[in-house]
Amino acid sequence: MKIIIKKDYEELSKVAASIIGDELKSNPNMVLGLATGSTPIGTYNELIRMHKEEALDFSKVVTFNLDEYLNIPYSNPNSYHYFMEDNLFKHINVKAENIHIPDGNAENVEKFCIEYDKKIEETGGIDLQILGIGENGHIAFNEPAPTLPLETNITELTESTINANSRFFDSIDEVPKKAITMGIGSIMKSKKILLLANGEKKADIIAKILKNKVVTTHIPASLLLLHPDVTIIMDEDAAKGYLE
Ligand code: PGA
Protein backbone atom coordinates (compact mmCIF):
# COMPACT_ATOMS: atom_id res chain seq x y z
CA MET A 1 0.00 0.00 0.00
CA LYS A 2 1.41 3.33 -1.03
CA ILE A 3 0.79 6.29 1.29
CA ILE A 4 0.89 9.90 0.14
CA ILE A 5 0.43 12.66 2.72
CA LYS A 6 -0.18 16.18 1.47
CA LYS A 7 -0.35 19.46 3.36
CA ASP A 8 -4.03 20.11 2.79
CA TYR A 9 -7.16 19.19 0.85
CA GLU A 10 -6.19 21.24 -2.19
CA GLU A 11 -2.84 19.47 -2.54
CA LEU A 12 -4.47 16.08 -1.97
CA SER A 13 -7.00 16.80 -4.70
CA LYS A 14 -4.30 17.88 -7.14
CA VAL A 15 -2.26 14.72 -6.63
CA ALA A 16 -5.31 12.50 -6.99
CA ALA A 17 -6.38 14.26 -10.20
CA SER A 18 -2.90 14.11 -11.65
CA ILE A 19 -2.70 10.33 -11.02
CA ILE A 20 -6.10 9.91 -12.74
CA GLY A 21 -5.05 12.26 -15.56
CA ASP A 22 -1.81 10.32 -16.19
CA GLU A 23 -3.70 7.03 -16.24
CA LEU A 24 -6.22 8.49 -18.68
CA LYS A 25 -3.54 9.81 -21.02
CA SER A 26 -1.89 6.41 -21.20
CA ASN A 27 -5.26 4.63 -21.55
CA PRO A 28 -7.94 6.86 -23.14
CA ASN A 29 -10.47 3.98 -22.95
CA MET A 30 -10.01 3.54 -19.25
CA VAL A 31 -12.77 2.25 -17.01
CA LEU A 32 -12.97 4.69 -14.14
CA GLY A 33 -14.68 3.91 -10.86
CA LEU A 34 -16.16 7.00 -9.25
CA ALA A 35 -17.21 7.94 -5.74
CA THR A 36 -19.51 10.57 -4.27
CA GLY A 37 -19.31 12.45 -0.95
CA SER A 38 -17.41 15.58 0.00
CA THR A 39 -13.98 14.02 -0.38
CA PRO A 40 -13.65 13.65 -4.19
CA ILE A 41 -15.18 17.07 -5.04
CA GLY A 42 -11.76 18.78 -5.10
CA THR A 43 -10.38 16.01 -7.32
CA TYR A 44 -13.33 16.39 -9.70
CA ASN A 45 -12.82 20.17 -9.79
CA GLU A 46 -9.18 19.64 -10.73
CA LEU A 47 -10.13 17.09 -13.43
CA ILE A 48 -12.62 19.63 -14.81
CA ARG A 49 -9.86 22.26 -14.88
CA MET A 50 -7.56 19.81 -16.68
CA HIS A 51 -10.31 19.10 -19.20
CA LYS A 52 -10.95 22.79 -19.87
CA GLU A 53 -7.40 24.11 -19.76
CA GLU A 54 -5.34 21.11 -20.81
CA ALA A 55 -7.80 19.30 -23.07
CA LEU A 56 -7.89 16.19 -20.88
CA ASP A 57 -10.15 13.94 -22.94
CA PHE A 58 -12.90 11.83 -21.38
CA SER A 59 -14.62 10.96 -24.66
CA LYS A 60 -13.71 7.27 -24.49
CA VAL A 61 -13.84 6.82 -20.73
CA VAL A 62 -16.36 4.42 -19.24
CA THR A 63 -17.44 5.18 -15.67
CA PHE A 64 -19.02 3.12 -12.91
CA ASN A 65 -20.19 4.72 -9.69
CA LEU A 66 -19.99 2.91 -6.39
CA ASP A 67 -23.44 3.46 -4.99
CA GLU A 68 -26.80 5.20 -4.92
CA TYR A 69 -29.58 5.60 -2.37
CA LEU A 70 -32.62 3.40 -2.82
CA ASN A 71 -35.84 5.07 -4.00
CA ILE A 72 -34.56 8.62 -4.24
CA PRO A 73 -35.69 10.84 -7.12
CA TYR A 74 -32.74 11.81 -9.29
CA SER A 75 -33.98 15.39 -9.25
CA ASN A 76 -33.09 15.39 -5.54
CA PRO A 77 -29.70 17.11 -5.18
CA ASN A 78 -28.78 14.45 -2.59
CA SER A 79 -29.10 11.64 -5.10
CA TYR A 80 -25.78 10.45 -6.43
CA HIS A 81 -27.07 10.75 -9.99
CA TYR A 82 -27.59 14.47 -9.38
CA PHE A 83 -24.28 14.79 -7.54
CA MET A 84 -22.27 13.25 -10.36
CA GLU A 85 -23.94 15.31 -13.06
CA ASP A 86 -23.48 18.49 -11.07
CA ASN A 87 -19.94 17.93 -9.80
CA LEU A 88 -18.37 16.24 -12.81
CA PHE A 89 -20.26 14.90 -15.79
CA LYS A 90 -21.82 18.11 -17.11
CA HIS A 91 -18.41 19.81 -17.08
CA ILE A 92 -16.44 17.20 -19.07
CA ASN A 93 -16.85 15.35 -22.37
CA VAL A 94 -17.77 11.93 -21.01
CA LYS A 95 -20.45 10.28 -23.18
CA ALA A 96 -23.82 9.74 -21.48
CA GLU A 97 -23.94 6.15 -22.73
CA ASN A 98 -20.61 5.42 -21.02
CA ILE A 99 -21.83 6.51 -17.58
CA HIS A 100 -23.07 3.88 -15.12
CA ILE A 101 -24.57 4.62 -11.72
CA PRO A 102 -26.52 2.07 -9.66
CA ASP A 103 -30.22 2.61 -10.30
CA GLY A 104 -31.93 2.97 -6.94
CA ASN A 105 -35.24 3.28 -8.76
CA ALA A 106 -34.94 0.15 -10.89
CA GLU A 107 -38.12 -1.88 -11.15
CA ASN A 108 -36.26 -5.01 -10.14
CA VAL A 109 -33.33 -3.89 -8.01
CA GLU A 110 -31.98 -7.40 -7.36
CA LYS A 111 -31.79 -8.03 -11.09
CA PHE A 112 -30.20 -4.65 -11.61
CA CYS A 113 -27.44 -5.50 -9.11
CA ILE A 114 -26.55 -8.70 -11.00
CA GLU A 115 -26.52 -6.85 -14.32
CA TYR A 116 -24.35 -4.06 -12.89
CA ASP A 117 -21.57 -6.50 -11.99
CA LYS A 118 -21.94 -8.18 -15.38
CA LYS A 119 -21.54 -4.83 -17.13
CA ILE A 120 -18.38 -4.06 -15.17
CA GLU A 121 -16.99 -7.43 -16.17
CA GLU A 122 -17.94 -6.96 -19.83
CA THR A 123 -15.96 -3.72 -20.01
CA GLY A 124 -12.90 -5.61 -18.81
CA GLY A 125 -13.14 -4.46 -15.18
CA ILE A 126 -12.38 -1.19 -13.44
CA ASP A 127 -8.92 0.17 -14.21
CA LEU A 128 -8.86 2.77 -11.48
CA GLN A 129 -11.33 3.08 -8.62
CA ILE A 130 -11.60 6.23 -6.53
CA LEU A 131 -12.76 5.68 -2.95
CA GLY A 132 -13.61 7.83 0.03
CA ILE A 133 -13.82 6.34 3.50
CA GLY A 134 -16.54 6.60 6.13
CA GLU A 135 -15.71 7.51 9.71
CA ASN A 136 -16.72 3.93 10.56
CA GLY A 137 -14.39 2.51 7.89
CA HIS A 138 -17.01 1.87 5.24
CA ILE A 139 -16.09 1.97 1.57
CA ALA A 140 -18.94 2.71 -0.81
CA PHE A 141 -21.90 1.63 1.36
CA ASN A 142 -20.20 -1.52 2.58
CA GLU A 143 -20.88 -0.96 6.26
CA PRO A 144 -19.09 -2.71 9.15
CA ALA A 145 -20.63 -6.17 9.60
CA PRO A 146 -19.68 -9.76 10.49
CA THR A 147 -19.73 -10.65 6.78
CA LEU A 148 -19.70 -8.57 3.61
CA PRO A 149 -21.22 -9.46 0.24
CA LEU A 150 -18.80 -9.64 -2.65
CA GLU A 151 -21.22 -8.51 -5.32
CA THR A 152 -23.32 -5.39 -5.91
CA ASN A 153 -26.15 -5.51 -3.39
CA ILE A 154 -28.87 -3.71 -1.49
CA THR A 155 -27.69 -2.62 1.93
CA GLU A 156 -28.96 -0.88 5.04
CA LEU A 157 -27.03 2.17 6.17
CA THR A 158 -25.70 2.20 9.73
CA GLU A 159 -26.59 4.90 12.23
CA SER A 160 -23.08 6.34 11.93
CA THR A 161 -23.47 6.77 8.16
CA ILE A 162 -27.02 8.15 8.43
CA ASN A 163 -25.75 10.69 10.97
CA ALA A 164 -22.74 11.62 8.82
CA ASN A 165 -24.89 12.03 5.69
CA SER A 166 -27.65 13.97 7.47
CA ARG A 167 -25.57 17.13 7.03
CA PHE A 168 -26.72 17.22 3.41
CA PHE A 169 -30.44 16.79 4.18
CA ASP A 170 -32.96 19.11 5.86
CA SER A 171 -33.50 16.59 8.62
CA ILE A 172 -32.10 13.22 9.63
CA ASP A 173 -35.47 11.60 8.87
CA GLU A 174 -35.01 12.43 5.20
CA VAL A 175 -31.77 10.43 4.86
CA PRO A 176 -32.54 7.21 2.96
CA LYS A 177 -31.95 4.11 5.07
CA LYS A 178 -31.08 1.79 2.21
CA ALA A 179 -28.79 1.94 -0.79
CA ILE A 180 -27.36 -0.07 -3.66
CA THR A 181 -23.64 -0.54 -3.31
CA MET A 182 -20.89 -2.22 -5.23
CA GLY A 183 -19.75 -5.13 -3.09
CA ILE A 184 -16.33 -5.61 -1.60
CA GLY A 185 -15.45 -8.16 -4.30
CA SER A 186 -16.40 -5.78 -7.10
CA ILE A 187 -14.21 -3.08 -5.55
CA MET A 188 -11.29 -5.43 -4.85
CA LYS A 189 -11.30 -6.54 -8.50
CA SER A 190 -10.33 -3.00 -9.57
CA LYS A 191 -6.83 -2.99 -10.99
CA LYS A 192 -5.81 0.12 -9.11
CA ILE A 193 -7.45 1.90 -6.17
CA LEU A 194 -7.04 5.46 -4.90
CA LEU A 195 -8.40 5.97 -1.40
CA LEU A 196 -8.81 9.62 -0.48
CA ALA A 197 -9.18 10.92 3.08
CA ASN A 198 -9.14 14.43 4.43
CA GLY A 199 -9.91 16.11 7.71
CA GLU A 200 -9.53 15.17 11.37
CA LYS A 201 -12.74 13.15 11.36
CA LYS A 202 -10.96 10.47 9.33
CA ALA A 203 -7.79 10.40 11.47
CA ASP A 204 -8.90 7.66 13.90
CA ILE A 205 -10.07 5.19 11.27
CA ILE A 206 -7.01 5.76 9.08
CA ALA A 207 -4.71 5.22 12.07
CA LYS A 208 -6.55 2.04 13.04
CA ILE A 209 -6.20 0.57 9.56
CA LEU A 210 -2.62 1.54 8.93
CA LYS A 211 -1.24 0.89 12.41
CA ASN A 212 -3.11 -2.28 13.41
CA LYS A 213 -2.42 -4.01 10.09
CA VAL A 214 -5.36 -6.34 10.66
CA VAL A 215 -8.12 -7.09 8.18
CA THR A 216 -11.68 -7.27 9.45
CA THR A 217 -15.08 -6.87 7.87
CA HIS A 218 -15.89 -4.66 10.88
CA ILE A 219 -13.62 -2.11 9.17
CA PRO A 220 -14.41 -2.72 5.49
CA ALA A 221 -11.58 -0.44 4.29
CA SER A 222 -9.07 -2.67 6.11
CA LEU A 223 -9.65 -5.28 3.38
CA LEU A 224 -7.81 -2.94 1.04
CA LEU A 225 -4.63 -4.00 2.84
CA LEU A 226 -4.95 -7.19 0.76
CA HIS A 227 -5.13 -5.38 -2.58
CA PRO A 228 -1.90 -5.26 -4.64
CA ASP A 229 -2.24 -1.69 -5.91
CA VAL A 230 -3.79 0.76 -3.45
CA THR A 231 -2.63 4.32 -2.92
CA ILE A 232 -3.96 6.24 0.06
CA ILE A 233 -3.80 9.98 -0.45
CA MET A 234 -4.57 12.02 2.63
CA ASP A 235 -4.07 15.45 4.08
CA GLU A 236 -2.11 16.10 7.28
CA ASP A 237 -5.30 16.24 9.37
CA ALA A 238 -6.42 12.78 8.30
CA ALA A 239 -2.87 11.47 8.78
CA LYS A 240 -2.55 12.83 12.34
CA GLY A 241 -3.32 9.58 14.19
CA TYR A 242 -1.18 7.55 11.80
CA LEU A 243 1.83 9.83 12.27
CA GLU A 244 1.52 10.00 16.10
P1 PGA B 1 -17.28 11.98 2.66
O1 PGA B 1 -17.84 10.52 2.70
O2 PGA B 1 -16.41 12.07 1.47
O3 PGA B 1 -18.48 12.87 2.55
O4 PGA B 1 -16.52 12.19 3.94
C1 PGA B 1 -16.99 9.47 2.47
C2 PGA B 1 -17.73 8.16 2.61
O5 PGA B 1 -18.68 8.09 3.40
O6 PGA B 1 -17.35 7.21 1.91
Residues whose N, C-alpha, C, O or C-beta is under 5 A from the ligand:
A	BS01	PGA	T36 G37 S38 T39 G132 I133 G134 H138 A140
